[in-house]
C-alpha cells in the first residue's frame, strides 16, 4: 500500500461512514482523522463540536476539541475538507486564514458573551464552557487543520500569535502526513530532540562502558532544569512513555516536596531528587576536550521521572520559579534497533523495572500483557460465520500492536491486498481500546468509559490483570466472540442514532455507553437468572431486530436524561464522567418487552457454555506450553538445568521435568511438566540466565 492507495481508502471510508450515519462527509472525515491521531498518541481523545460564525469582519470556526488534562494542552481542530474528488493544495495563505479563524474562536469564547448565543447542552456549548473554566490552567493551545488537500511544500514553519499570553502551536495534518506516521514502524509520532538547541554543547555525560550490550548502551548525564522544562513545554505529555503517562495521570498528583525544593532550596535539588530515566534510539554522542556530550536523540521517552519533569515545568509556569540552579541527573539508555517489536518490548521492560519503586502494577504495562497475545491468536485463526448473503467467512482482526492492520497490507500485491480486505473487513478490526470500551460498558461502567480511551483502558487493565491471575482460561474463544457481538451492538447504535428524529447532534458516544450499560442492567433486573445470548449475535453477525429496536428506544431516553437541564453539572461531556450521572440514568423507569426472552440464556446455560470454553482454552494452553518447550533443544535445557541447580532454583518436580527436556526430541515433556519448565526458565532469566 502506498500513500495514494491509503488516501483513496481513507476518503472512501469517510464517505461510507457519512452515508451510513447521515452526519455529513466532513464530520466523518474529521472523526476518521481524529481516531487515527488518537491511535498514534498525537491527541488523547476527540469530541466533535462543529460551530462557525462571524463577528464583524472576523469569521470563526471549530470542528472538534480535546483537553489533555495531564499537561493542560487544549487541542482545537478545524477542518479543510472538500468532498469533490480533485487534486487540491492547501497553501500557506489558506492555512494562515484557517488558523486565524480557530484562534479568533478562542478569543471570543473566552472574552465575550458567545456562550449566551450558543444553545445550552450542545457540544459547542460544552467547549465554550471548558475554554472559559480552564483559561487560567491551560498551558498551551494546539491548533490543528485536518485537510484532504495536499499541504504545500512552501509551508515550512507555522507561527501563531499567543492567546491571552498563552503560547499557541499550529499543526497541519494532511493524509500524506497521516500515512507517514501510521505506516511507520513505530506507528506513532517520533520525538526527535537536538539538545544543542537548548545547550550549545549538548548534555554533558559519561558512558557506562561496563553496561554496554548488543541491545543497548547507557549514559549518565546532568540536564539543566531549564532545558528539561523547555523540552517538556514543547512536547508535553508526548515526552512521557505511554504507560508512565497513563500511570501518573490517573494516580499521582504533582509532588509537593519536589515543588518545595525548587522554590526553597534549588541548590539542593540535585542531591534530593532521584533524577529521570529515559530511552532513545539513534543517540549521537560527541567527544571533545571537555568530555562527552549528548547532541541528539530520536524517539526520546522519559520512562521514570515524569513527576520530576512535570513539577519543574509547573513550578516555572505557575510559581515563576527561576531554574538557574536546578540540575537533574539523567540515565539515558540508547537502544540499538533490531525489530520494532523487540525494541518496544525492551523499552517496556526497562520502564517496568524503572518504575517498580512507584508500585506501578503490571496493569499499567498492559500493552505487553499475555491477554493481548491470546486475543490476537484467536482472531487470526477464528472465522466468523458468513452474513448478509455472503458466500465466504470473514475474520475479526485484533490489533495487539498499534497499526497492525495497515502494516499487514503494506507489502501485499493489489490482488493479495483485495483478498486480505475481503477476509478482514475494516468494520471488523478490534483495537485494544475498543475491546476495553465495550467490555467495560457491558460490565456497567459507562461513566469510566466516558472519561476517554486511555483512562478507561487503564481501568480495564487493572480488572483484567486481577482476573487473569485468578483464572486466565476465562479469556477464551467465547470471550472473543462475545466481544465481537458487543461491537456489533455499538456499531448498530453508531449508525442508527444520527438517523433518529430526536437526535440533535453531539454526545453520540456517551449515549451509546449509557444505553448499552442500562440495557444490560435492565436485563439482569427484569429477567433474573438470565442474560443476553451474545453468541447468538456472533453466529448471526448482526443484532436481532427486537434487540436493535429496544436499544434505539432506550437511547432516546438516555439522550434526554444526560442532557436534562436539571443535571448537576452544566457541561454534558463532564457530567457523563461522573458516578452521579450513572446513578441518575440507572434510576430511569423502562420495561423491556417480554419477547426479548427469545434471545436470552439462563445463567445455568451460560455457566455450562463458559465451563466448556474454559476447558477448551486449558487444552490449548497445554498444547502451547509443549510447543514452546520444544522450541529449545536438549542442549539448551542442559544449560538451563545447570544454571538452575547452581542457583538453587529447582524443586524435585522441576528436576524430573528437566530430565525429560534434556532428551528432546526422543522424549517430550507432558503439559504439566512443560508449564513447570517454562516457569523455571522465567525464574532463571530473572536471575540472569541468558538463553
Helices and strands as residue ranges (DSSP letters): H 3-21, H 25-39, E 47-55, E 58-68, E 73-80, E 89-90, H 92-111, H 114-117, H 123-133, E 140-147, E 150-151, E 167-173, H 175-182, E 192-194, G 195-197, E 203-207, G 209-211, E 216-224, H 225-235, G 236-239, H 242-251, H 256-264, G 266-268, H 269-272, E 276-288, E 291-304, H 306-318, E 327-335, H 340-354, G 356-358, G 362-368, H 370-381, E 397-399, H 404-409, H 414-423, G 426-428, E 429-431, H 432-442, H 446-449, H 453-470, G 472-474, H 477-496, G 497-499, H 508-526, E 530-532, H 534-540, H 545-562, H 572-575, H 579-586, G 594-599, E 600-602, H 603-629, H 634-646, H 652-661, H 671-686
